[in-house]
């Protein structure tokens, strides 16, 4: 029998992860990120750059999770990341770079709170923010394309991170 929202028995859990989105502005992506943040039990969601769209398209995609997922907006991602780093956060950026490591080779340590940094739908994470990262990871791609949608990448990264943290 297929279970519903009311009959599933998933155990609620909050992980010490703050998701920072640098210049993610597409309404459907913003809504999906709220839903992903809820699904993976992250502590907080922070959008940086332009204000997020809060219209019908975003709320339809989020399925109302924006009403209870803790979130903030900051204009300057670099300043925010510097502040979080100085507060003891371990910053993990998901981006394809010449020095990034495959996500499945990443090791997460639970001693400090974690930031997962994701970037702009078209340009990724800025160089200034990448320089603040303690780890840069990428998702190995096996097809012709070299990247995937920010929401898909966020889902895959959070799955790996929460899987490591719950064990």
N, C-alpha and C positions, 0 to 999 in steps of 0.2 A: 504494500500500500504506500502510495506517495504521501509524504508528510507535508504539512503546510507551515506557515509562520507560527501558528498557534500550537502545532503538535510536535514540532521538531524539538529535540532535546540537546541542542548544542550548549556546552558549558560557556558561560560568559567569562571573558578574561580581558584585562587591559595590559597591553605591553608597553614598556618604556620607550616608545617610538614616537617622535614628532615628525610628521610629514611636511616638508617645506617645498612648496611649488613656486618656482621662479618663472614668472610671466606666463603661467597657464591661464588662458583667457577664453577659450572656446566653451560656450555654455554647456554643451553636451559632455565635454571632458571634465568640467568643473563638477557637474552633477554626478558623473561616474566616480570621480575621486572622493566625493562625500560618501558615496555608497561603499566604495572599497575601504575607506577609512573606518567605517562602521563595521564592515564584515571582518576586518582583521584586528579590531579592538585596539587601535592606536590611541595614545593619550591625547594628541592634539594635531590639528591641521592648520598650517599657516600658508596663506597665499601672499606672495610678494609681487610688487609691480602694480599694474593697473588694477583698479577695483574689479571684483568678480561680478559677472552678470548674475542677477538674481531673478530673472524672468521665468516665464512658463517652461521654456525648453530646459533650463537648469533644474527646476524643481520636479519636472516630469522624470528626468533621468535620475535624479537623486532619490526618488521615491520617499521624499520627506526626511531623509537622514540629515539634511542641513539643520533641522530643528533640534537635534540632540547630539550631533557630533561637535565637540568643542573646536571652535576655529577662530582665527584672527586674521587680520590683514595688516601687512607692513609694506611700506613703499620700497624700502631699500634692503634687498636680499643680502647683499654683502655685509652691511652693518649688522643685520639680524644674525647672520651666521657667525660673525666675529664675536658677538655677544654670547651666543649659545656655546661656541667653542671655549671661550673664556670661563663659562659656567660649568665646564666639564663634560659637555656633550661630545660624543664620538660621531663625526660627520661622514656618512656614506653617500657618495654621489653615484647615480646610475647614468653613465654616459660612455660612449665608445671613444676612447682616446688611445694614443700610442703606448700608454703605460697602464691602462685599465686591466683588471683581471676578470676572469669569467666568474659570474655570479655563483655558480656551483662550487667554486674554489674558495669563496669568501668564508671567513670564520668570524662569527659575532661573539663578542665577550659581553657578559652581562654586568660587568662592574660599573659601567657608566650609562646614562641615558643616551639614546641614539637619535640622530637626525637622518632621515632618508631624504635626500635632495633630488628632486626631479625638475626638468627644465621645460622651456618654451616648446610648443608644438612643432615649430619650424626650425629653430636654431639651437635647441638644447640648452644646456647650462652654460652661463657666461664663464669666460676664462677667469675672471676675478673670483667668482664663487668656487670654481673648480680648485683654485689654489688653496682654499680653506678646507678642502676635504681631507679627511684622514685616510679614506679609502675611496678608490674609484673602481666601480665594477660595471661590467657590461653583460648583456644576455647574448649568448652565442647564437648566431643566425646561420641557418643552413640553406636558405633559398637565395634568390637573386637580390632581394632587398637587404639593406644594411641596418635598418632600424624598424621600430614598430611604434604604434601610437603610445602616447605618454600614459594613458590609463592602463593599457595592456602591460607595459613595462613596469608600472607601479604595482599592479596586481602580482606579477611574477616575483618581483623583488620582495614585496611584503610576505608573500607565501614562504619564500626561502628564509627570510629573517625570523618570522614568527615560528616557523618550524624549528629553527635552531634554538630559539629562546625557550620554547616550551619543553624541550628535552633536557 
